[in-house]
């Protein structure tokens, strides 16, 4: 039996400042339990959409980063 691992997925959006420079803004952090990174990303994207009431996560974010949270409850 494979136990789920904890993952932290952070969603980012790149904006252009008034000075014409790109800046990456953190939109939301979602923590999920999943057997692997692929499943964790899928779950986090669905949760992001649910929380933001979106049909597509890319409406409010350009990218996401995943981190395994070993030893965290």
C-alpha angles and dihedrals in degrees: 000000000000116000121215120253125217119248133186114210119192121197121210136191124198115220132180115238126221086263093058096253125129117240127185115226124196108235102183144332119227124189119203141169116230140148093246144359095268092057091042092055091049092050093045093050091051091048091048089053092048093049094046093038092237134143093212126031092213090071089076102021138044099198144356133217124209129209128181112231105212116192095010119126 
